[in-house]
Amino acid sequence: MHDVRTLVGQRVFGLCLGYEELVDHDQLRHDPLLGALLGKLPRPCQARAR
């Protein structure tokens, strides 16, 4: 379960990026640039070290 702050943040980010429909937010989960900006993806140097 997500808290209200997380849900509102998701909505604001989605609107700012042009994702007006809530169903479009699933696409944001797989966006590599957004993931890297938010620190959700490993950095290239970390991925090579594995």
C-alpha positions in Angstrom: 0.0 0.0 0.0 1.3 3.4 -0.9 1.0 6.6 1.2 -0.8 9.6 -0.1 2.4 11.6 -0.6 3.7 8.9 -3.0 0.5 8.7 -4.9 0.3 12.5 -5.3 3.9 12.6 -6.4 3.3 10.0 -9.0 0.3 12.0 -10.3 2.3 15.2 -10.5 5.3 13.6 -12.2 2.9 11.9 -14.7 1.2 15.2 -15.5 4.5 17.1 -15.9 5.7 14.4 -18.3 2.6 14.5 -20.4 0.9 11.3 -19.0 -2.6 12.6 -18.4 -4.3 9.3 -17.9 -3.6 7.2 -14.8 -3.4 4.1 -16.9 -0.4 5.6 -18.7 1.6 5.5 -15.4 2.4 1.9 -16.0 4.6 3.1 -18.9 6.5 5.4 -16.5 7.5 2.3 -14.4 9.5 1.1 -17.4 11.0 4.4 -18.5 14.8 4.0 -18.1 15.5 7.7 -18.0 13.0 8.4 -15.3 14.2 5.4 -13.3 17.8 6.6 -13.5 16.8 10.1 -12.4 14.9 8.8 -9.4 17.7 6.4 -8.4 15.6 3.3 -9.1 17.9 1.8 -11.6 21.5 0.7 -11.0 24.1 3.0 -12.3 26.1 1.7 -15.3 29.3 1.3 -13.2 27.3 -0.7 -10.6 25.7 -3.0 -13.2 29.2 -3.9 -14.6 30.6 -4.7 -11.2 28.1 -7.6 -10.8 
